């Protein structure tokens, strides 16, 4: 019989919950990234001088892809990629369900309120649409 340390139980619980959350996705982030980036003449997974990776680099934008619930993290990453590349920051927000629309509103409200130099797009499983 395997004895589990009580201190490990919260970590195992977290891993089980987050693992199942990722399983609920229709497609992985990379699926959306490759399609959008290719359609917009970008280069996916570009390694920057400091060894960070920009999800998609186009002739004008350094773009971060994230699922809707990670809208806030996307802002910081996009701004950092912009700093590293000298290109305009961009966020492609992945919305897989109608209820994810609230994240689009949060992202754009924050961009507009603070006048952030970020362009944003929506990607949905069935299509790619440009917004904002």
C-alpha positions as CSV (number, residue, x, y, z in Angstrom):
1,X,0.0,0.0,0.0
2,X,1.3,3.5,-0.9
3,X,1.2,6.0,1.9
4,X,0.5,9.6,0.7
5,X,1.8,12.5,2.7
6,X,-1.1,14.9,3.7
7,X,0.9,17.9,2.4
8,X,0.8,16.4,-1.1
9,X,-3.0,16.1,-1.2
10,X,-3.7,19.7,-2.1
11,X,-1.1,19.6,-4.9
12,X,-2.7,16.4,-6.4
13,X,-6.1,17.9,-6.1
14,X,-4.9,21.0,-8.0
15,X,-3.4,18.9,-10.7
16,X,-6.5,16.8,-11.2
17,X,-8.7,19.9,-11.4
18,X,-6.5,21.8,-13.8
19,X,-5.9,18.7,-15.9
20,X,-9.6,18.2,-16.4
21,X,-10.1,21.9,-17.2
22,X,-7.7,21.6,-20.1
23,X,-9.4,18.4,-21.3
24,X,-12.6,20.4,-21.6
25,X,-11.1,22.6,-24.3
26,X,-12.3,22.0,-27.8
27,X,-8.8,22.6,-29.2
28,X,-5.5,23.4,-27.7
29,X,-4.2,27.0,-27.9
30,X,-1.6,26.0,-30.5
31,X,-4.5,24.8,-32.9
32,X,-5.9,28.3,-32.9
33,X,-2.5,30.0,-33.0
34,X,-1.3,28.1,-36.1
35,X,-4.4,28.8,-38.1
36,X,-4.8,32.5,-37.2
37,X,-1.1,33.2,-37.6
38,X,-0.9,31.4,-41.0
39,X,-4.0,33.2,-42.2
40,X,-2.5,36.6,-41.2
41,X,0.9,36.0,-42.7
42,X,2.6,35.6,-39.4
43,X,5.3,33.4,-38.0
44,X,4.3,31.2,-35.0
45,X,6.4,30.6,-31.9
46,X,9.1,33.1,-32.5
47,X,11.9,33.0,-30.0
48,X,12.9,36.4,-28.9
49,X,16.5,37.5,-27.8
50,X,15.7,36.8,-24.1
51,X,14.5,33.3,-25.1
52,X,10.8,34.1,-24.4
53,X,8.5,33.0,-27.2
54,X,6.0,35.3,-29.0
55,X,3.0,33.3,-30.1
56,X,2.7,35.0,-33.4
57,X,4.8,37.7,-35.0
58,X,3.4,39.6,-38.1
59,X,5.0,42.4,-40.0
60,X,3.2,44.9,-37.6
61,X,2.3,43.0,-34.4
62,X,3.7,40.9,-31.6
63,X,0.7,38.7,-30.6
64,X,-0.2,36.7,-27.5
65,X,-2.9,34.0,-27.7
66,X,-4.9,33.0,-24.7
67,X,-8.2,31.5,-23.8
68,X,-10.8,33.9,-22.6
69,X,-10.3,33.4,-18.9
70,X,-6.7,34.3,-19.2
71,X,-7.4,37.8,-20.7
72,X,-5.5,39.7,-18.0
73,X,-2.3,37.6,-18.4
74,X,-2.5,38.2,-22.2
75,X,-2.3,41.9,-21.7
76,X,1.0,41.7,-19.9
77,X,2.6,39.2,-22.3
78,X,1.5,41.1,-25.4
79,X,3.0,44.4,-24.0
80,X,6.2,42.6,-23.2
81,X,6.5,41.0,-26.7
82,X,5.9,44.5,-28.1
83,X,8.7,45.9,-26.0
84,X,11.1,43.1,-27.1
85,X,10.2,43.4,-30.8
86,X,9.3,47.1,-31.4
87,X,6.0,45.9,-33.0
88,X,2.5,46.8,-31.8
89,X,1.1,44.6,-29.1
90,X,-1.8,42.2,-30.0
91,X,-4.0,39.8,-28.2
92,X,-6.0,37.0,-29.9
93,X,-8.6,35.9,-27.4
94,X,-9.9,32.4,-27.8
95,X,-13.6,32.2,-27.1
96,X,-15.0,28.6,-27.3
97,X,-18.4,29.2,-25.6
98,X,-20.9,32.0,-25.7
99,X,-20.4,32.6,-22.0
100,X,-16.7,33.4,-22.8
101,X,-17.9,36.7,-24.3
102,X,-17.5,38.4,-20.9
103,X,-13.7,38.0,-21.1
104,X,-13.7,39.9,-24.4
105,X,-15.6,42.7,-22.7
106,X,-13.1,42.7,-19.8
107,X,-10.1,42.8,-22.2
108,X,-11.4,45.6,-24.3
109,X,-12.7,47.6,-21.3
110,X,-9.2,47.5,-19.8
111,X,-7.5,48.4,-23.0
112,X,-9.8,51.3,-23.6
113,X,-9.8,52.6,-20.0
114,X,-6.0,52.7,-19.8
115,X,-5.5,53.6,-23.4
116,X,-3.2,50.6,-23.9
117,X,-1.4,50.3,-27.2
118,X,-2.9,46.8,-27.9
119,X,-5.0,45.6,-30.8
120,X,-7.3,42.6,-30.1
121,X,-9.0,39.9,-32.1
122,X,-11.4,37.0,-31.3
123,X,-10.9,33.4,-32.4
124,X,-13.7,31.0,-32.2
125,X,-13.7,27.3,-33.1
126,X,-15.8,27.8,-36.2
127,X,-14.2,30.9,-37.6
128,X,-11.7,33.8,-37.2
129,X,-13.1,37.3,-36.9
130,X,-11.4,40.6,-36.5
131,X,-12.8,42.9,-33.9
132,X,-11.9,46.3,-32.4
